[in-house]
């Protein structure tokens, strides 16, 4: 998996052009995505990593 891309079934985020982070969180039915605290922690860690790398 690309180091600047993270995805689960209904959630994706990636770095675009080393200048912005895109986040997509929606189910196939158009509902909001429910994340566990563990998933949120992993996402936060990845966001912090990317922010430090590209800032």
Secondary structure, 3 states (H helix, E strand, C coil): CCCCEEECCCEEEEEECCCEEEEEECCCCCCCCCCCHHHHHHHHHHHHHHHHHHC
